[in-house]
């Protein structure tokens, strides 16, 4: 029985799991999400769902998570957050497997991600029994990260090869990107909610995301001090 399941899983991974589209992956995706979302992709394909329908299901899961946070049903919220994460990977897997990628699908995916991000973290800020400034700080650092990546980090990477520290380069040599991307934050939030503490989620997100964009700014600053290293990153 185990052998049958193993062969079935290998077959769906071969069909639905994307070959690396980026040279580096966040650990939470490599070791967790990309090992689970092929199963949801297979299920969606068997049900005849379109990639855009899966995207909308991902949106629904994120909004259910938001509602569960407001109702203080934290365990259900944690499950719904992870379902959102996994479906967010499954829609792209399905689109590529069926050769149905489109500009509309890409924009829909971006829009739904932003809606869930705002609603979910906003609900945490409102429900957590913390000073209001901490909730504001969490929302501010999340959106400051988006702005800095678009206006500072990405343009710097397009013009220069970033100077990496040795510890970070060690991970990157192995195809991993250490950091706190949105899906890593979703996992941390889910674990905090399973522990019944939206307060811990707000504090952790605020601290970790601030560390994340601060370190990326430091990399850009260090790189700009070495203008002779001007080969762009891809």
N, C-alpha and C positions, 0 to 999 in steps of 0.2 A: 504493500500500500504506500509506504514511504517513497519507494522508488518511482511509483506512478505519479505521485504528487510532485516529486522533484523534477521528473521529465516534463510534466505539464508546465511547471513554473519556468523552467529553462526555455521552453518553447514560447511562452508569452513574453518573457524578457527579450528574447531574440526578435520577436515581432514588434513589440511596442516600446521597449525601453530605448530612449534615444542614445545614439553614440554620443560621446562627449561633444557638446556644441561649443563649449568654452574650454580654454586650456586649464582652468582651475574651477573647482567646485567647493562650495561650503560643506564642511563635514556632515551637517545635519541632512543635507540632500544626498550626498554620496552613500552614507551608511544607514540612512533611514528612508527618506521619502522616495528616492529613486528605486528602492527595493520593494516598496509597497504599491506605489501608484500604477505600475504595469498591471496589477491585478484589477484595479478599478477601471483602467483603460480597457482591459479585456471584457469586463462586465458591461461597460457602456457600449462597446462594439457589439456584443451579443444581443443587447437590448435594442440595437438600432438607433442609438442616440447620436445626434450630430455633435461635433466639437463645440459649437456655440451653445447647445443645450447643456452640455457638461459645464461650460463656463457659468451659465446661469444657475446651475445647481450649486456650483462653488459659491456664488454670491448668496444663494439662499442659506447655505450652511453657515456662512459668515454672519448673516443677519440673525439666524437662529441663535448663534453663539452670543450675539449682542443682547438679544432678548433674555437669554438664560442668565447672563450676568446681571441684568436689571432685576430679574426675579430671584437672584442669589442662588440659582441652581448651578453651582460652580462646576460640579462634575460633568453635567450635561454640556455646559459651555466649553469645557476642556475638550470633550469628544468632538463637538461641532467645529471647534477651531482646527483640530487636526484633519477633520473631514474636508474643511475648506482648503487646507494646505494640499492635501493629496489630490483632490479634484482639480486644483489649480495646475497641478502637473499633468493630470490625466487628459485634460482638454488638448494641450499641446501634443502629447503623445498620439492621441487619436487623430488629430489633424494631420500630423506628419505621416502616420501609418496609412491614412486614406488619401494622402496627397490633396488635402482640402485646406491648406493654409491660405489665409487671405488677410488683406489689410484691415478689413472690418473685424475679423476675428481677433487680430492683434490689438486693435483699439478697444474692443469690447473687454478683452482680458485686462488691459491696463485700467479701464474705467472701473470694472468690478473690484479689482485689487484695491484701488484707492477708496472706493466706497466702504469696503469692509475694514480697511485700515482706520479710517476716520471714525466709523461707528463703533468698532470694537474697543479701540483705545479710549475713545470718548466715554464709553460706558464704564470702563475701568476707572477713569478719572472721577466720574460722578459717584460711583458706588463705593470706592475705597474710602475708608474712614481716616482720611489724612488731611492736613492743611491744603486749602485750595491751590496754593502756589505750587505744590508738588504735582498736582494733576496738570496744571498749566505748563510746568517745566517739562513734563513727559511729552505732551503734545508738541511743545516748541522744539524739543530736541529731535523728535521724529521728522518734523517738516524742515527743520534746519538742515538735517542730514540730506534730504532730497535736494534742497536748493544748492548746498555746497557741492554735491556730486555733479549736478548739472552745470554749475557755473564755474567751479574751480577744479575739482578733481579730474573730471573727464577731459576738459580742455588741456590740462597739464599732461595727462597720459597720451593725448593725441600728438603733443609736441615733443615729449621727452620720454625716455625710458626711466621709470621711477627708480630711485635709489632705495633698495630694500635693506632692512636690517637682517642680520644673519639668521636670527630665529625665525623670522617670517619667510625668508628664502628657503629655509629647510623644509617648511611645509609646502611651499610652492613647487619645489623640485619634485615633490610627490603628488602634484596635481591638486593640492588642497589650498583653499583660501581661508586663513584664520580670520575670524571677525564675527560680527553680530548682525547678519542680514535679517530681513523681516521674518523669514521662516524660522530662523534660529530663535528670534524673539517670541514667535508664536509658540514654539516648544517650551520655552522658559515660562511664558504666561500660563500655558496649559498645566505645567507642573505646579506652579504656584496656586492655581485655581483648584487643582486636585487636593492640595493641602489646605484649601479653604481660606486662602489669603490673597484677595485682590490687592491689598496693601503692599505685600511683598512684590507682586507683579509690577505695580506702578514704580516702586523704588528700583527694582532690578532693571526695568526697561530704561528708566531715566539715566541710571549710572552707566549701563553697558553701551547704550547708543551714544551717549556723550563721549565715552572713551573711544568708540569706533570712529566717529567722524573727526575727533580731535587727532587721532593717530594718523588718519589719512591726510589731514591738513599738514601734519608734521612731515609726512613723506613728500608732499608737494613742496614744502618749504626747503627741505634738505635737497631735493632734486634741483630746484631753481638756483641753489647756491653752487651747483656743479653744471653750468650750462654746456660744458663740452660733452656731456653725456646726453646727446640729443636725438638718439634713435627712438622713434615712437614705439609704444607698446601696442600690441594687437590682442 
